[in-house]
Every structure is written in structure tokens, then in C-alpha cells.
Amino acid sequence: MSFLENLMTQIKGALNDALDKASEPGRTARQVIRDLEEQIEKANASMVNVMAEYELLKQKKTQYEEEANEWHERAKKALQANREDLAKKALEQEEQAKKQADIYQKQIEALEPSINELKAKIQELKNKKQELESKADILSTRYEVAKAQEKASEITTGIGDSHAKEKLDSVEEKVLKEEAKAKAMKNIEDEQTGADIEKEFENLEKTSTVDDKLEALKKEMGLK
């Protein structure tokens, strides 16, 4: 039946699509699971319709089988009443009913493999959904790590270009200038500190000389 063939083609496509999207950049495992859930819902809804048709075929077959049995019993009654002509007509009706029952039986037999295959495909979708659910967290983490690595690579590449290097060189030059300036100020400060010490020692020496002269004068005058 073309309906079942189209449905199973869609389900097969959903399985392949799920596998493709699982490794597609920008798509998370959760989205793939949602896609599969949607496909499973559609497949189950179609399965309900197919099973309804299957049950209807079985009912029709049973109906014609019962009708054939009824005509067979009527043929017996006609013979018992010595009505062979009526018995023949009953047997003809029985044969027609059996033919109709056979037609429905063939349709049932043709439909059953497709139904089994459809059930298997739906189960395959469910299994794939469970598999992806168990891996969803891992896949999401791997995706985020990959994006982070990609971003880090972009930043590293950006630092390595000539424009960024010029900026870094400019910053480094400013740092060197500030360091040189600080060193120069320190040297000046040290030099000034040394000059002050020399002046203090000079004053100390002058003071010592005056004191010596004062003591000598006191001794000369007998004041000590």
C-alpha cells in the first residue's frame, strides 16, 4: 500500500535526520530528541489508522465467512425439501461469499508484513530517542566545550595579528618609559640625600674646629 510505504519512508528519513542533526553544529541533542518525539507521535497516529483499517478488513472477512456458512445451511434445507434448484442458488451465493472472504484475506495477508515493519520502525525510533536522551548531557557538554575552544582560538589568533601586536608594543613602550622615569627620580633623590649628608658632616667639622679653638683660648687665659 502506498500509504504505508510513504509513512515508512518518512520514518526512515527521520532516523537518518536524527543522526545527521546529532553532529550538526548549532543543534543540540535536546532539539534532536524533540524532533524524534514529533516523528514518533505522527507514526503512532498513523499506526492507529492502519490498525483500524486492518481490523475493518478482518471484520469484513468474518462477515463474508458467516454469510457463506448461512448459505451453506440454506442449501442443506433446500435439499431436504427436495428443492435442488433452490439448493444450487444457495450454493452459488455461498461461493460468492467465500470469494469475497478470500479477497479480504489476501488484503489482510498483504497488510500484515507492512504493519509489522511499521511497528519495528516505530520501536526503532523509540530506541534511538532513548539512546539520545542518555547521551544528551554529554553531547551538550561536548558542544559547549567545542564552542569555547573555538572562541579561545579566535582570541589567540586575534592577539597574534599585526594590529594587536602594535598595541601591545605601544603599551610595553609606555611601561618602559614609566620605569625609566621612576628610576631617574630615585637616582636624583639618592643624589640629593648624599649631598645633605656631606653638608652635615662639613658643618660638624666646622663646629668641632671652633670648639677646639675655644678650649685652647680658655686654657691660655687660665680659665680652665
C-alpha positions as CSV (number, residue, x, y, z in Angstrom):
1,M,0.0,0.0,0.0
2,S,1.4,3.4,-1.0
3,F,0.2,4.9,2.3
4,L,2.3,2.6,4.4
5,E,5.3,2.9,2.0
6,N,5.2,6.7,2.3
7,L,4.9,6.5,6.1
8,M,7.8,4.1,6.5
9,T,9.9,6.3,4.1
10,Q,9.2,9.2,6.4
11,I,10.2,7.2,9.5
12,K,13.5,6.1,7.8
13,G,14.1,9.7,6.9
14,A,13.5,10.8,10.5
15,L,16.1,8.3,11.7
16,N,18.7,9.4,9.3
17,D,17.8,13.1,10.0
18,A,18.3,12.4,13.7
19,L,21.7,11.0,13.2
20,D,22.7,13.9,10.9
21,K,21.4,16.6,13.3
22,A,23.2,15.0,16.3
23,S,26.5,16.1,14.8
24,E,25.3,19.3,13.1
25,P,26.9,22.5,14.6
26,G,24.4,24.7,16.3
27,R,21.9,22.0,17.0
28,T,21.7,20.4,20.5
29,A,20.8,16.9,21.4
30,R,17.6,18.1,23.1
31,Q,16.3,19.5,19.8
32,V,17.0,16.2,18.1
33,I,15.1,14.4,20.8
34,R,12.1,16.8,20.3
35,D,12.2,16.2,16.6
36,L,12.2,12.4,17.2
37,E,9.3,12.8,19.6
38,E,7.3,14.6,17.0
39,Q,8.0,11.9,14.4
40,I,7.0,9.2,16.9
41,E,3.7,10.9,17.6
42,K,3.0,11.1,13.9
43,A,3.9,7.5,13.4
44,N,1.7,6.4,16.3
45,A,-1.2,8.4,14.9
46,S,-0.7,6.7,11.5
47,M,-0.4,3.3,13.2
48,V,-3.8,3.8,14.8
49,N,-5.3,4.5,11.3
50,V,-3.6,1.5,9.8
51,M,-4.7,-0.8,12.6
52,A,-8.3,0.5,12.3
53,E,-8.2,-0.4,8.6
54,Y,-6.7,-3.8,9.4
55,E,-9.5,-4.5,11.9
56,L,-12.1,-3.5,9.4
57,L,-10.7,-5.9,6.8
58,K,-10.9,-8.7,9.4
59,Q,-14.5,-7.8,10.2
60,K,-15.4,-7.9,6.5
61,K,-13.7,-11.2,6.1
62,T,-15.6,-12.7,9.1
63,Q,-18.8,-11.2,7.8
64,Y,-18.5,-13.0,4.4
65,E,-17.4,-16.2,6.1
66,E,-20.5,-16.2,8.2
67,E,-22.6,-15.4,5.2
68,A,-21.1,-18.3,3.3
69,N,-21.9,-20.6,6.2
70,E,-25.5,-19.4,6.2
71,W,-25.9,-20.1,2.5
72,H,-24.4,-23.5,3.0
73,E,-27.1,-24.3,5.7
74,R,-29.8,-23.0,3.4
75,A,-28.6,-25.3,0.6
76,K,-29.0,-28.2,3.0
77,K,-32.5,-27.2,3.9
78,A,-33.4,-26.8,0.2
79,L,-32.2,-30.3,-0.5
80,Q,-34.1,-31.6,2.5
81,A,-37.2,-30.0,0.9
82,N,-36.4,-31.6,-2.4
83,R,-35.6,-28.2,-3.9
84,E,-32.4,-28.8,-5.8
85,D,-32.9,-25.7,-7.9
86,L,-33.0,-23.6,-4.7
87,A,-30.1,-25.5,-3.2
88,K,-28.0,-24.7,-6.3
89,K,-28.8,-21.0,-5.9
90,A,-27.8,-21.1,-2.3
91,L,-24.6,-22.8,-3.1
92,E,-23.9,-20.1,-5.7
93,Q,-24.4,-17.4,-3.0
94,E,-22.1,-19.4,-0.7
95,E,-19.4,-19.5,-3.4
96,Q,-19.7,-15.7,-3.9
97,A,-19.4,-15.1,-0.2
98,K,-16.4,-17.3,0.0
99,K,-14.7,-15.4,-2.8
100,Q,-15.3,-12.1,-1.0
101,A,-13.9,-13.6,2.2
102,D,-10.8,-14.7,0.2
103,I,-10.3,-11.2,-1.2
104,Y,-10.3,-9.7,2.2
105,Q,-8.0,-12.5,3.5
106,K,-5.5,-11.6,0.8
107,Q,-5.6,-7.9,1.7
108,I,-5.1,-8.9,5.3
109,E,-2.1,-11.0,4.5
110,A,-0.6,-8.3,2.3
111,L,-1.1,-5.7,5.1
112,E,0.3,-7.7,8.0
113,P,4.0,-7.5,6.9
114,S,3.7,-3.8,6.4
115,I,2.2,-3.4,9.9
116,N,5.0,-5.5,11.4
117,E,7.6,-3.4,9.6
118,L,5.9,-0.2,10.7
119,K,5.8,-1.4,14.4
120,A,9.5,-2.2,14.1
121,K,10.4,1.2,12.7
122,I,8.4,3.0,15.4
123,Q,10.2,0.9,18.0
124,E,13.5,1.8,16.3
125,L,12.6,5.5,16.7
126,K,11.8,5.0,20.4
127,N,15.1,3.2,20.9
128,K,17.0,6.0,19.1
129,K,15.2,8.5,21.3
130,Q,16.2,6.7,24.5
131,E,19.8,6.4,23.2
132,L,20.0,10.2,22.5
133,E,18.4,11.0,25.9
134,S,21.1,9.0,27.7
135,K,23.8,11.0,25.7
136,A,22.1,14.4,25.7
137,D,24.1,15.8,28.6
138,I,27.4,14.6,27.2
139,L,26.6,15.8,23.7
140,S,25.6,19.2,25.0
141,T,28.7,19.5,27.1
142,R,31.0,18.5,24.2
143,Y,29.3,21.1,22.0
144,E,29.8,23.8,24.6
145,V,33.5,22.8,25.1
146,A,34.0,22.9,21.3
147,K,32.4,26.4,21.1
148,A,34.6,27.6,24.0
149,Q,37.7,26.2,22.2
150,E,36.7,27.8,19.0
151,K,36.3,31.2,20.8
152,A,39.6,30.8,22.5
153,S,41.3,30.1,19.2
154,E,39.7,33.2,17.7
155,I,41.0,35.3,20.6
156,T,44.5,33.7,20.3
157,T,44.5,34.4,16.6
158,G,43.4,38.0,17.2
159,I,46.3,38.5,19.6
160,G,48.7,37.3,17.0
161,D,47.8,39.7,14.3
162,S,49.9,42.8,13.5
163,H,47.4,45.3,14.8
164,A,47.2,43.7,18.2
165,K,51.0,43.4,18.3
166,E,51.4,47.1,17.6
167,K,49.0,47.9,20.5
168,L,51.0,45.6,22.8
169,D,54.3,47.1,21.7
170,S,52.9,50.6,22.4
171,V,51.8,49.5,25.9
172,E,55.2,48.0,26.6
173,E,56.9,51.2,25.5
174,K,54.8,53.2,27.9
175,V,55.7,50.8,30.7
176,L,59.4,51.1,29.9
177,K,59.2,54.9,29.9
178,E,57.5,54.9,33.3
179,E,60.0,52.5,34.7
180,A,62.9,54.7,33.4
181,K,61.2,57.8,34.8
182,A,60.8,56.2,38.2
183,K,64.5,55.1,38.2
184,A,65.7,58.6,37.3
185,M,63.7,60.1,40.1
186,K,65.1,57.6,42.5
187,N,68.7,58.4,41.4
188,I,68.0,62.1,41.8
189,E,66.6,61.5,45.3
190,D,69.6,59.4,46.2
191,E,72.0,62.1,45.0
192,Q,70.2,64.8,46.9
193,T,70.2,62.7,50.1
194,G,74.0,62.2,49.7
195,A,74.6,66.0,49.3
196,D,72.7,66.7,52.5
197,I,74.9,64.2,54.4
198,E,78.0,65.8,53.1
199,K,76.8,69.2,54.2
200,E,76.0,67.9,57.7
201,F,79.5,66.4,58.0
202,E,81.0,69.7,56.9
203,N,79.1,71.7,59.5
204,L,80.1,69.1,62.1
205,E,83.7,69.6,61.2
206,K,83.4,73.4,61.4
207,T,81.7,73.1,64.8
208,S,84.5,70.8,66.0
209,T,87.2,73.3,64.9
210,V,85.6,76.3,66.7
211,D,85.2,74.3,69.9
212,D,88.8,73.3,69.8
213,K,89.9,76.9,69.4
214,L,87.6,78.0,72.3
215,E,89.1,75.4,74.6
216,A,92.6,76.4,73.7
217,L,91.8,80.1,74.4
218,K,90.3,79.2,77.8
219,K,93.5,77.3,78.7
220,E,95.7,80.2,77.6
221,M,93.8,82.6,79.8
222,G,93.8,80.2,82.7
223,L,90.1,79.9,82.8
224,K,90.1,76.2,82.9
